[in-house]
Amino acid sequence: MGTADGELLAASLGERLGTLTFAELTTDQVTARLIETAAGWAADRGWRVYRRAPSVLPLPPPMDRQRSVLDVACARPDGPPIAIEVDHTHRRRTIEKLLAEAAAGRVPLWIRWGPGRFGEAPEPIHLVTFEVARRRGAPGTYARVPSVDRSAPQHSTDLAGTATPLALPLEPR
């Protein structure tokens, strides 16, 4: 189940995220929306879903007796567990956490969101990118309106009236 499984999972999750649209959401609201969408994606497949699940990675000192948490963890009967993290920045701590999860036999998926320039994730982490736009005039808010290939609208061939063509350029009156 290794890399190919992770690639398929990342592609499937990316397709689900691609259906999201929103406007005027804060950083925390976008992150929450992505976490809920990832959890819904897993639940729709019949997997057990855990939000804020304990990670195998301990917190840094002085809290090293406690465990870090994953945004979403999934247990599935037909493959290894899945560890999902959601970030709007490129966090070294997230990379460390997902590498530790991979070493423990889990499939690591990293949802990185923002206005672009996502960088790379080290193997075996599977990066799922989610591009949003920053809203001008509203600092700290984001929107997502996916581009859709649409055919040109039908234009009427019926003329509502008659018009007289004018030669260009027009002379001032």
C-alpha positions in Angstrom: 0.0 0.0 0.0 2.9 2.6 0.2 3.5 5.5 -2.1 0.9 4.6 -4.7 -1.8 4.4 -2.0 -0.8 7.8 -0.7 -0.8 9.4 -4.1 -4.3 8.1 -4.8 -5.5 9.3 -1.4 -4.0 12.7 -1.9 -5.6 13.0 -5.4 -9.0 12.0 -4.0 -8.8 14.4 -1.1 -7.6 17.1 -3.5 -10.7 16.5 -5.7 -13.0 16.9 -2.7 -11.3 20.1 -1.6 -11.6 21.4 -5.2 -15.3 21.6 -4.7 -15.1 24.1 -1.9 -16.0 27.7 -2.4 -16.2 30.5 0.1 -15.7 34.2 0.6 -14.5 36.4 3.5 -13.2 33.7 5.8 -10.4 34.2 8.3 -7.3 32.0 8.6 -8.9 30.0 11.4 -12.2 29.7 9.5 -10.4 28.4 6.3 -8.4 25.9 8.4 -11.5 24.7 10.2 -13.4 24.3 6.8 -10.5 22.3 5.4 -10.4 20.1 8.5 -14.1 19.4 8.3 -14.0 18.7 4.6 -11.1 16.2 5.1 -13.0 14.5 7.9 -16.2 14.4 5.8 -14.1 12.9 2.9 -12.9 10.1 5.2 -16.3 9.5 6.8 -17.9 9.2 3.4 -15.6 6.2 2.7 -16.7 4.5 5.9 -13.5 5.2 7.8 -13.4 6.0 11.5 -12.4 9.7 11.8 -10.7 11.3 14.8 -10.2 15.1 15.1 -7.3 16.3 17.2 -6.0 12.8 17.5 -2.8 12.1 19.5 0.3 12.0 17.3 3.3 9.7 17.9 5.4 12.8 18.1 5.8 14.3 21.6 5.6 18.0 22.2 8.9 19.9 22.6 10.3 20.5 26.1 9.1 21.4 28.7 5.8 19.7 27.6 7.6 16.6 26.2 5.4 14.3 28.4 2.5 15.2 26.2 1.8 14.3 22.6 1.3 16.6 19.7 -2.1 16.3 17.9 -3.1 15.6 14.3 -5.8 17.7 12.7 -7.5 14.5 11.4 -6.6 10.8 11.8 -8.4 8.1 9.9 -8.6 4.4 10.7 -9.6 2.3 7.7 -10.1 -1.5 7.4 -8.5 -1.8 4.0 -5.2 -0.1 4.6 -2.9 1.7 7.1 -4.2 4.6 9.1 -4.0 8.1 7.6 -2.6 11.2 9.3 -3.8 14.6 8.0 -2.4 18.0 8.9 -3.8 21.3 7.6 -1.5 24.5 7.5 -1.4 27.8 5.8 2.3 28.2 6.3 5.3 25.9 5.7 5.8 24.6 9.2 8.9 22.6 10.1 7.0 21.1 13.1 4.3 19.7 10.7 6.9 18.1 8.6 8.5 16.5 11.7 5.1 15.3 12.9 4.1 13.8 9.5 7.5 12.1 9.1 7.1 10.5 12.5 3.6 9.4 11.6 4.9 7.8 8.4 7.7 6.0 10.3 4.9 4.6 12.5 3.2 3.1 9.5 0.6 5.8 8.7 0.0 7.5 5.4 0.8 11.2 5.8 -1.3 13.8 4.0 -0.5 17.5 4.3 -3.1 20.0 3.2 -1.2 23.3 2.5 -3.4 26.2 1.7 -2.8 29.8 0.8 -2.4 32.1 -2.2 0.3 29.9 -3.8 4.0 29.1 -3.6 3.5 25.9 -1.6 7.0 24.4 -1.8 7.7 20.8 -1.6 7.1 18.1 1.0 9.7 15.5 1.7 9.0 11.9 0.9 6.8 10.1 2.0 4.6 13.1 2.8 1.9 13.6 0.2 1.1 17.3 -0.4 -2.4 18.4 -1.2 -2.4 22.0 -2.2 -5.4 24.3 -1.9 -5.1 27.8 -3.5 -7.1 30.7 -2.1 -7.1 34.4 -2.8 -6.4 37.1 -0.2 -9.2 39.6 -0.1 -8.1 43.1 -0.9 -9.3 45.7 1.6 -10.1 43.0 4.1 -6.7 42.0 5.7 -6.6 38.4 7.0 -9.6 37.2 5.0 -9.6 34.8 2.1 -11.9 33.6 -0.7 -12.1 30.6 -2.9 -13.9 30.6 -6.2 -12.5 27.8 -8.4 -12.1 28.6 -12.1 -14.5 26.6 -14.2 -14.1 26.0 -17.9 -17.3 27.3 -19.4 -18.4 27.7 -22.9 -19.2 31.1 -24.3 -22.8 32.2 -23.7 -25.2 31.9 -26.5 -25.7 35.2 -28.3 -29.0 36.2 -29.8 -29.2 36.5 -33.5 -32.5 38.4 -33.3 -32.0 42.1 -33.8 -34.1 44.2 -31.4 -34.1 47.0 -33.9 -32.1 48.4 -36.7 -28.9 50.3 -36.2 -26.9 52.4 -38.5 -23.2 51.6 -38.5 -20.9 54.5 -37.8 -17.5 55.0 -39.2 -14.7 55.2 -36.6 -13.1 57.4 -35.3 -16.1 59.5 -34.4 -15.8 63.2 -34.9 -16.6 65.4 -31.9 -19.9 67.3 -32.3 
